[in-house]
């Protein structure tokens, strides 16, 4: 699957989830899926919990985040001690 095909799985609509990027056809935001992954959920666990999702949907979330962050300057969240 190409990057473009993956990115087409993500949609933005001001009337859905306050315009946050979501997986097309769902109300699951990219942010929510990334949060699940960041807190240790596996792809298999997410797919089991949200049975309409596919591995490509999760891959699309990761690619969307990567593309979004590519043009962002890194700002540390914590100051060095």
Kinemage of the C-alpha trace (Angstrom):
@kinemage 1
@onewidth
@group {chain A} dominant
@subgroup {mainchain}
@vectorlist {calphas} color= white
{ca unk a 1} P 0.000 0.000 0.000
{ca unk a 2} L 1.402 3.413 -0.926
{ca unk a 3} L 1.800 6.328 1.473
{ca unk a 4} L -0.967 8.164 -0.367
{ca unk a 5} L -3.338 5.216 0.022
{ca unk a 6} L -2.557 5.053 3.732
{ca unk a 7} L -3.046 8.782 4.219
{ca unk a 8} L -6.432 8.584 2.466
{ca unk a 9} L -7.578 6.499 5.458
{ca unk a 10} L -7.287 9.621 7.637
{ca unk a 11} L -9.856 12.366 7.312
{ca unk a 12} L -10.480 15.791 8.817
{ca unk a 13} L -13.982 17.145 9.168
{ca unk a 14} L -14.873 20.082 11.432
{ca unk a 15} L -18.157 18.302 12.254
{ca unk a 16} L -16.456 15.116 13.473
{ca unk a 17} L -14.462 15.081 16.705
{ca unk a 18} L -13.984 18.865 16.580
{ca unk a 19} L -12.006 18.590 13.347
{ca unk a 20} L -9.293 16.313 14.706
{ca unk a 21} L -7.865 13.795 12.239
{ca unk a 22} L -9.786 10.522 12.478
{ca unk a 23} L -9.685 7.136 10.818
{ca unk a 24} L -12.151 7.399 7.943
{ca unk a 25} L -15.546 5.960 8.791
{ca unk a 26} L -14.901 6.058 12.543
{ca unk a 27} L -14.772 8.521 15.390
{ca unk a 28} L -11.360 7.215 16.468
{ca unk a 29} L -8.838 10.015 16.371
{ca unk a 30} L -5.243 9.566 15.296
{ca unk a 31} L -4.315 11.014 18.686
{ca unk a 32} L -6.320 8.333 20.511
{ca unk a 33} L -4.726 5.475 18.565
{ca unk a 34} L -1.243 6.903 19.116
{ca unk a 35} L -2.012 7.264 22.823
{ca unk a 36} L -3.009 3.602 23.009
{ca unk a 37} L 0.255 2.596 21.348
{ca unk a 38} L 2.292 4.957 23.536
{ca unk a 39} L 0.825 3.362 26.642
{ca unk a 40} L 1.755 -0.142 25.594
{ca unk a 41} L -1.240 -1.433 23.678
{ca unk a 42} L -0.250 -3.735 20.854
{ca unk a 43} L -1.654 -3.520 17.360
{ca unk a 44} L -3.354 -6.877 17.973
{ca unk a 45} L -5.007 -5.576 21.166
{ca unk a 46} L -6.274 -2.458 19.402
{ca unk a 47} L -7.635 -4.492 16.498
{ca unk a 48} L -9.382 -6.835 18.926
{ca unk a 49} L -10.973 -3.949 20.835
{ca unk a 50} L -12.017 -2.011 17.712
{ca unk a 51} L -13.030 -4.756 15.332
{ca unk a 52} L -13.714 -2.466 12.370
{ca unk a 53} L -10.083 -1.356 12.262
{ca unk a 54} L -7.375 -2.869 10.110
{ca unk a 55} L -3.617 -2.971 10.570
{ca unk a 56} L -3.432 -0.445 7.719
{ca unk a 57} L -5.576 1.996 9.717
{ca unk a 58} L -3.050 1.927 12.543
{ca unk a 59} L -0.185 2.208 10.080
{ca unk a 60} L -1.977 5.233 8.583
{ca unk a 61} L -2.108 6.871 12.029
{ca unk a 62} L 1.627 6.418 12.448
{ca unk a 63} L 2.353 7.753 8.977
{ca unk a 64} L 0.066 10.745 9.516
{ca unk a 65} L 1.892 11.591 12.757
{ca unk a 66} L 5.268 11.201 11.063
{ca unk a 67} L 4.237 13.520 8.211
{ca unk a 68} L 2.800 16.066 10.646
{ca unk a 69} L 5.931 16.092 12.793
{ca unk a 70} L 8.334 16.242 9.844
{ca unk a 71} L 7.846 20.016 9.585
{ca unk a 72} L 7.885 20.640 13.325
{ca unk a 73} L 10.843 21.898 15.296
{ca unk a 74} L 11.522 19.705 18.304
{ca unk a 75} L 10.722 21.347 21.606
{ca unk a 76} L 11.674 19.359 24.714
{ca unk a 77} L 8.782 18.663 27.041
{ca unk a 78} L 10.949 18.709 30.137
{ca unk a 79} L 13.825 20.974 31.029
{ca unk a 80} L 17.139 19.209 31.733
{ca unk a 81} L 17.903 18.749 35.417
